[in-house]
Amino acid sequence: MTKFTSFLLLAAIASFSAAAPVATTTTATEFVTVTATAPIATPTLEKTEEPLVTTAAADIYTSSIKYKGKATWFTDSYGSCGVNWDGNSEPIVALSAQMMGAQSWGHPACNKKVRIALRDNPSKTVIARVVDKCPGDQCDYGSLDLSPAAFKQLSHLDTGILNIEWNFV
C-alpha cells in the first residue's frame, strides 16, 4: 500500500510540475491567486478582492512619528553603519535591531539625526546621529543606546536607564 501511494504521489507531482508555466503580474491594488482544480490540471488564475497592504521601510524615518522606549549608554568607536566616532565627544546613537533589521552598512537610518527627549522632562533634549545597531536582546523596538556624550545631555551616566521619547529630524 505504501509503495502504491508513493507512486501515485510521485506521478501527481510529475504531472503537475510538467504543466505549462503561468506568468502573472500584480499591481498595488489587486492580488492574483493561483489555484489548481485537480492535482494534474493546469493552474487557473483568480482575481481576489483583498487589497495589497505594504508599508515602506522609509516610512519609519519620518519626523512626524514619535517613538517611546528606554535609553541606555555604551562606549565604542565603530559600529554597524561602517563609520568611526568618538562617543565621549559626539552625541551618537545605536538604533534597535528591530528597527534596523538585518541590514547594517548602507542602511537608510545610518547617519540620520534623531531628537531625544526625557519623557518626564521634555525640555531636556539632545540631537544625535545614528551610527550603530543595538542588539535585539538589549534594545526593544523604540529604544536607543546612546553615547556618553548624548546620555550626559539628558542625565548623569550613573542613572543608567532613561525613559525617552524621540523622533527622526
Disulfide bonds with the S-S distance in Angstrom:
Cys81-Cys110 2.06
Cys134-Cys139 1.95
